[in-house]
Amino acid sequence: MTVDVRKPLKKYLPHLLKAQEDNLNEADTVQRLIKLLEEVFGYDPMGEISREAAIKDKFVDVALKIEGTTRLLVEAKSAATVLRDRHIEQAQSYAANANIRWVLLTNGIAWNLYHLTFEEGIEASIAFSVDLKDGVTDKAADLLCLIHRQSIKKGDLDEYWSHRVALSPASIGRALFTEECLKFIRREIRKREDLLIDEEDLATAIHEMLSTEARERIGPLKIRRKRKSKPTPTAGGTVGETPDAPAPEVEPPKDDPAA
């Protein structure tokens, strides 16, 4: 990771836990969060942290800018509030109007980061969820490090998301249920078992091995086959076939990439 937020987080954690214990209201929680954004996550309070930012009559608690461009929206809740996905609805509307891809929902102890897409309406996918009630673990610090100013500026957060998408059930499923992959597995089974398995039966068996959640994210079972080119005339006037066209590239999945 680019930066290490463990030490400053541990310094402020007792104050955050006390705020939760005292059921601190939302306004006071935001005040503490802004202190964290400055002292822990490296944002300049004079030019990079905007409170109650507005665009087209939509408001968000905090907007974080890097080099003049808003990169992350923060929706804050009172310290004792249990976070729900619906709490980012206002920030989602703001983000859609401003084409901002990241929304952070937090009460100071729980931190949920969402990635937004706008291709077909507004879709929010959880990128990570961190709870500091049990202390600042290495995993929590590594994830929260991604929202540090330096990490966002260097592209670490976007790289993290690309990695999550690539390893999501939908992405792996698209790769697994291709003609080429299934043929490879059939060959390995034949070597070991001396039996040639039907491709459709193999695909069904693999699909049934997966969890119900994974199957839902992959979608209906479908073998993705190579597209074959139509025969084309050769230079000598005879008809020949061009090699198989490569499999089409698949767009990244829009669903939650959690494994």
C-alpha positions as CSV (number, residue, x, y, z in Angstrom):
1,M,0.0,0.0,0.0
2,T,1.1,3.6,-0.6
3,V,0.5,4.8,2.9
4,D,-0.1,3.3,6.3
5,V,-3.0,4.7,8.3
6,R,-2.7,2.4,11.3
7,K,-1.1,4.7,13.7
8,P,-3.3,7.8,13.2
9,L,-6.4,5.6,13.1
10,K,-5.5,4.1,16.5
11,K,-5.0,7.6,17.9
12,Y,-8.5,8.7,16.9
13,L,-10.4,5.4,17.5
14,P,-11.1,6.0,21.2
15,H,-12.8,9.3,20.3
16,L,-14.9,7.5,17.7
17,L,-15.9,4.7,20.1
18,K,-16.9,7.3,22.7
19,A,-19.0,9.2,20.2
20,Q,-20.9,5.9,19.5
21,E,-21.3,5.3,23.2
22,D,-22.7,8.8,23.7
23,N,-24.9,8.5,20.6
24,L,-23.4,11.6,19.1
25,N,-25.7,13.4,16.6
26,E,-25.0,13.5,12.9
27,A,-23.6,17.1,12.8
28,D,-21.1,16.4,15.5
29,T,-20.2,13.1,13.8
30,V,-19.5,14.9,10.6
31,Q,-17.2,17.3,12.5
32,R,-15.1,14.4,13.8
33,L,-15.0,12.8,10.3
34,I,-13.6,15.9,8.8
35,K,-10.9,15.8,11.4
36,L,-10.1,12.2,10.3
37,L,-10.2,13.1,6.6
38,E,-7.5,15.7,7.3
39,E,-5.3,14.0,9.9
40,V,-5.6,10.3,8.8
41,F,-6.5,10.4,5.1
42,G,-4.4,13.4,4.0
43,Y,-7.1,15.9,2.6
44,D,-6.5,19.6,2.8
45,P,-9.5,21.1,4.8
46,M,-9.0,24.5,3.0
47,G,-9.5,23.3,-0.5
48,E,-10.2,19.6,-0.7
49,I,-13.0,19.0,1.8
50,S,-16.4,20.6,1.0
51,R,-19.3,20.3,3.5
52,E,-22.9,20.0,2.4
53,A,-21.9,20.2,-1.3
54,A,-24.8,20.6,-3.7
55,I,-25.4,20.0,-7.4
56,K,-28.8,20.3,-9.1
57,D,-30.6,20.5,-5.8
58,K,-28.9,17.3,-4.6
59,F,-26.8,17.5,-1.4
60,V,-24.1,15.3,0.1
61,D,-22.5,15.7,3.5
62,V,-18.9,15.9,2.3
63,A,-17.3,16.0,-1.1
64,L,-13.6,15.2,-1.4
65,K,-11.6,16.9,-4.2
66,I,-8.2,16.1,-5.6
67,E,-6.6,18.7,-7.8
68,G,-9.9,20.5,-8.3
69,T,-11.9,17.4,-9.2
70,T,-14.4,15.7,-6.8
71,R,-13.3,12.1,-6.5
72,L,-15.2,10.8,-3.4
73,L,-18.5,11.6,-1.7
74,V,-19.0,10.9,2.0
75,E,-22.5,10.3,3.5
76,A,-22.2,10.5,7.3
77,K,-24.7,9.1,9.8
78,S,-24.9,9.7,13.6
79,A,-22.4,7.6,15.5
80,A,-24.8,5.0,16.8
81,T,-26.8,4.6,13.5
82,V,-26.7,1.1,11.9
83,L,-25.6,1.7,8.3
84,R,-28.0,0.6,5.5
85,D,-27.6,0.6,1.8
86,R,-30.5,3.0,1.5
87,H,-28.6,5.6,3.3
88,I,-26.6,6.5,0.2
89,E,-29.6,7.3,-2.0
90,Q,-29.1,11.0,-1.7
91,A,-25.4,10.7,-2.4
92,Q,-26.2,8.4,-5.4
93,S,-28.3,11.1,-7.0
94,Y,-25.6,13.6,-6.4
95,A,-23.0,11.3,-7.9
96,A,-25.1,10.5,-11.0
97,N,-25.5,14.3,-11.7
98,A,-21.7,14.8,-11.3
99,N,-20.5,11.5,-12.7
100,I,-18.7,10.5,-9.5
101,R,-18.0,6.8,-9.1
102,W,-17.3,6.5,-5.4
103,V,-19.5,7.0,-2.3
104,L,-18.4,6.4,1.3
105,L,-21.0,5.7,3.9
106,T,-19.8,5.9,7.5
107,N,-20.7,6.6,11.1
108,G,-17.1,6.8,12.2
109,I,-16.9,3.1,13.3
110,A,-18.4,1.3,10.3
111,W,-17.1,2.3,6.8
112,N,-18.8,1.1,3.7
113,L,-17.4,2.1,0.3
114,Y,-19.6,1.8,-2.8
115,H,-18.6,1.9,-6.5
116,L,-21.3,3.4,-8.8
117,T,-22.2,2.7,-12.4
118,F,-24.7,4.7,-14.5
119,E,-25.1,2.6,-17.7
120,E,-28.6,1.4,-16.9
121,G,-29.8,3.7,-14.1
122,I,-27.8,4.0,-10.9
123,E,-26.2,0.8,-9.6
124,A,-24.2,0.7,-6.4
125,S,-21.8,-2.2,-5.6
126,I,-20.1,-2.6,-2.3
127,A,-16.3,-2.3,-2.7
128,F,-15.5,-3.0,0.9
129,S,-16.9,-2.9,4.4
130,V,-14.9,-2.2,7.5
131,D,-15.9,-2.2,11.2
132,L,-13.5,-0.7,13.7
133,K,-15.4,-1.7,16.8
134,D,-12.9,-4.4,17.5
135,G,-9.9,-2.2,16.8
136,V,-7.7,-1.3,13.8
137,T,-6.7,-4.6,12.3
138,D,-4.2,-4.9,9.5
139,K,-7.0,-5.8,7.0
140,A,-9.1,-2.8,8.1
141,A,-6.1,-0.4,7.8
142,D,-5.2,-1.8,4.3
143,L,-8.7,-1.3,3.0
144,L,-9.2,2.2,4.6
145,C,-5.8,3.2,3.1
146,L,-7.5,3.0,-0.3
147,I,-9.5,6.2,0.5
148,H,-6.4,8.1,1.4
149,R,-5.8,11.1,-0.8
150,Q,-2.5,9.7,-2.1
151,S,-4.0,6.3,-2.9
152,I,-6.8,7.8,-4.9
153,K,-4.5,10.2,-6.7
154,K,-2.1,7.3,-7.7
155,G,-5.0,5.1,-8.9
156,D,-4.7,2.5,-6.2
157,L,-8.5,2.5,-5.5
158,D,-9.4,2.1,-9.1
159,E,-6.8,-0.7,-9.4
160,Y,-8.3,-2.4,-6.4
161,W,-11.8,-2.3,-7.9
162,S,-10.6,-3.6,-11.2
163,H,-9.0,-6.6,-9.4
164,R,-12.3,-7.2,-7.5
165,V,-14.3,-7.2,-10.7
166,A,-11.9,-9.5,-12.4
167,L,-12.2,-12.0,-9.6
168,S,-16.0,-11.7,-9.2
169,P,-18.2,-14.8,-9.7
170,A,-19.7,-13.2,-12.9
171,S,-16.2,-12.6,-14.4
172,I,-14.8,-16.1,-13.4
173,G,-18.0,-17.7,-14.6
174,R,-17.7,-16.0,-18.0
175,A,-14.2,-17.4,-18.3
176,L,-15.0,-20.8,-16.9
177,F,-17.9,-21.6,-19.2
178,T,-16.1,-20.9,-22.5
179,E,-15.6,-23.5,-25.1
180,E,-11.8,-23.4,-24.8
181,C,-11.8,-23.8,-21.0
182,L,-14.3,-26.7,-21.0
183,K,-12.3,-28.5,-23.7
184,F,-9.1,-28.2,-21.5
185,I,-10.9,-29.6,-18.5
186,R,-12.4,-32.5,-20.6
187,R,-8.9,-33.4,-21.8
188,E,-7.6,-33.4,-18.2
189,I,-10.5,-35.6,-17.1
190,R,-9.9,-38.0,-20.0
191,K,-6.2,-38.3,-19.1
192,R,-7.0,-39.1,-15.5
193,E,-10.2,-41.2,-15.9
194,D,-9.9,-42.5,-19.5
195,L,-13.4,-41.2,-20.2
196,L,-14.6,-38.6,-22.6
197,I,-17.2,-36.4,-20.9
198,D,-19.9,-34.6,-22.9
199,E,-19.2,-30.9,-22.9
200,E,-22.7,-29.9,-21.8
201,D,-22.7,-32.5,-18.9
202,L,-19.3,-31.1,-17.8
203,A,-20.6,-27.5,-17.8
204,T,-23.7,-28.6,-15.8
205,A,-21.6,-30.4,-13.2
206,I,-19.3,-27.4,-12.7
207,H,-22.3,-25.1,-12.4
208,E,-23.9,-27.3,-9.8
209,M,-20.6,-27.3,-7.8
210,L,-21.0,-23.5,-7.2
211,S,-22.8,-21.9,-4.4
212,T,-26.4,-20.6,-5.0
213,E,-25.1,-17.0,-4.6
214,A,-22.4,-17.6,-7.2
215,R,-24.8,-19.1,-9.7
216,E,-27.1,-16.2,-9.3
217,R,-24.3,-13.7,-10.1
218,I,-23.1,-15.8,-13.0
219,G,-26.6,-16.0,-14.4
220,P,-28.1,-18.8,-16.5
221,L,-25.7,-21.5,-17.6
222,K,-24.4,-20.8,-21.1
223,I,-21.4,-22.1,-23.0
224,R,-19.6,-19.2,-24.8
225,R,-18.4,-20.6,-28.1
226,K,-16.0,-19.1,-30.6
227,R,-17.5,-17.3,-33.5
228,K,-16.7,-18.9,-36.8
229,S,-16.0,-16.7,-39.8
230,K,-18.0,-17.3,-43.0
231,P,-16.1,-19.0,-45.9
232,T,-14.4,-16.4,-48.1
233,P,-13.1,-16.6,-51.7
234,T,-9.3,-17.1,-51.9
235,A,-7.0,-15.3,-54.3
236,G,-7.3,-18.3,-56.8
237,G,-11.0,-18.1,-56.9
238,T,-11.6,-21.2,-54.7
239,V,-13.5,-21.0,-51.4
240,G,-11.6,-21.2,-48.2
241,E,-12.3,-20.6,-44.5
242,T,-10.6,-18.0,-42.4
243,P,-9.5,-19.0,-38.9
244,D,-11.9,-18.9,-36.1
245,A,-12.5,-15.4,-34.8
246,P,-11.4,-14.8,-31.2
247,A,-14.1,-14.8,-28.5
248,P,-15.6,-11.4,-28.0
249,E,-14.5,-9.4,-25.1
250,V,-16.9,-9.3,-22.1
251,E,-17.8,-6.1,-20.4
252,P,-17.1,-6.0,-16.6
253,P,-20.0,-7.3,-14.5
254,K,-22.3,-4.8,-12.9
255,D,-23.2,-6.9,-9.9
256,D,-21.6,-7.0,-6.5
257,P,-18.1,-8.5,-7.0
258,A,-17.9,-10.0,-3.6
259,A,-16.5,-13.5,-3.8
